[in-house]
Structures are given as C-alpha cells and as structure tokens.
Amino acid sequence: MPTVSSPEMPSFSSFPSVSQSSPASISTPEKSNAADTKKDETATSKNDQYLTAASLSDFTRVLSGNSNNTDIISSLLGKNNKTADDSAATNALLQQILTQLESMQREADEKPVFDSVQEKPQTFEEKPKNKAKIIRFTANGYNLLSTCREIFSSGKSDDGSFLITGDRKYLSNNETRSETFYLLFNKISDKTYNVAVTVLQDRLNVYSFLYQLSGKTPLVATSTGNLVVLTVNEPEWKFDLLIDIANLD
C-alpha cells in the first residue's frame, strides 16, 4: 500500500519587537482574548523601579516641606518650558522633566530621614487633595478611570502648563498588569494645549490603551472655562479625557 504522510501545521511567528520609545498604534483592547498572545520576551523588560504617581506625590511633598506655596513640578515646568511649541518639543520637554524628577527622587532617597534634630519633626500623614480632577477617562468605551489607584497633578506653571500622572492596575489577557502614565499639558494659546504622553509599565504591554495613546501625534487638548478635554476620534480607536482644573493653583 502507498504511504500517506500527514501535512505539517504551519508555524506562527511571535509578535515583532516593539521598543518603549516607539509605541505601536494597535486597536486590540486591553482585555484581549486572542489566541495568538505569545509574548516576545526580547520586547519586554521588567521595570519595578520607575517613578509612580504615589511615590511622586510623597517625595514632592517632602521636598516642598508640605507647603502649598512651593510646587516642585510647576517650577520645573517653568524652568524647562522655553520653546515647547510643537508636539515633538512637548514630548522632549516631558522626558526632561521626568529625568529631573527621577534624579531628585534618588537624591531624596539617599538623604537620612532627619538631617538635624528637630523638636517637632514634620509628619506627612495626609496626602493633599489632587489639584486637577479627572472627570471622564475612556478608550473605546472602556472606563480607564476605574483602573486608576492613584492620581496626582502638579500646579500650573506661569504660562498655565501642568502635569498629571496616575498609577493603574488592570486586567490584560487574564493577567493583572500595572503601569504609570504621565500627561503633560503644555499651554500654547489661551484655550489650547499640546499634550505629551509617556507610559511606564511593569513590562511591555502593547495592548494598553494608554501605551497606544502615547504613539499618537499630534495630541491637542482644548479648554472651556475650567474644563480641559482631550479626544481622539478614529474609525477604530476612540479616546476621551475630561479634566477639571478649577482648583489648579
């Protein structure tokens, strides 16, 4: 009898390598149930030491002496905000600010708890209320605000620019993931902001809506009264962020 061999199943390659500095624009939702979810380990890296919104909130209060009169981040915005009048410059400005904040945090961590003996040492038991409030935060109908565990904002710089950051925990492919987002609103006119987005993750997740947002340019937000709105309206990708800055000093 002639022999008949079984056909071989075709092989499937893993996802292409994607770097953090060049975010991919992918419309797959965070809770993807796709079968081809094999991770490309060369494209991911564990990073537990990035600057979170919670740690930023704590150490900026310590540096400012728990006083509302000094805002570390808005002062950095004022020092750096010289020519950031387009999307590329705004993104570069955000990276400069994050680099400075990380350096300041390292220096603060290396200092002793008490530099000198104090009769009444300062305590920081209560965190200040957020100066900017996120009212609506959705992507493709998914409520991102419900996944945020900590949200922290700077005050306004002299020209009205501000930074808002948050820590998220969410499910993606049946895994609990964490990330911190930074949104820099660089004011370029009376009612317009250029927006830069940076997302730091526990390890690379291209399905994250905010990771996908960071790859979209230009991002322009507009203000009406005390409300700032940032929207993306593409055929297969929608984003809506509404912020109340009424209490932004």
HELIX and SHEET records of a PDB file:
HELIX    1   1 GLU A   41  ALA A   43  5                                   3    
HELIX    2   2 ALA A   53  LEU A   63  1                                  11    
HELIX    3   3 ILE A   72  ASN A   80  1                                   9    
HELIX    4   4 SER A   87  GLU A  110  1                                  24    
HELIX    5   5 LEU A  145  THR A  147  5                                   3    
HELIX    6   6 PHE A  209  LEU A  213  1                                   5    
SHEET    1   A 9 TYR A 142  ASN A 143  0                                        
SHEET    2   A 9 LYS A 133  ALA A 139 -1                                        
SHEET    3   A 9 TRP A 237  ASP A 244 -1                                        
SHEET    4   A 9 LEU A 227  GLU A 234 -1                                        
SHEET    5   A 9 VAL A 220  THR A 224 -1                                        
SHEET    6   A 9 THR A 192  GLN A 201 -1                                        
SHEET    7   A 9 GLU A 175  SER A 189 -1                                        
SHEET    8   A 9 PHE A 162  SER A 172 -1                                        
SHEET    9   A 9 CYS A 148  SER A 153 -1                                        
END                                                                             
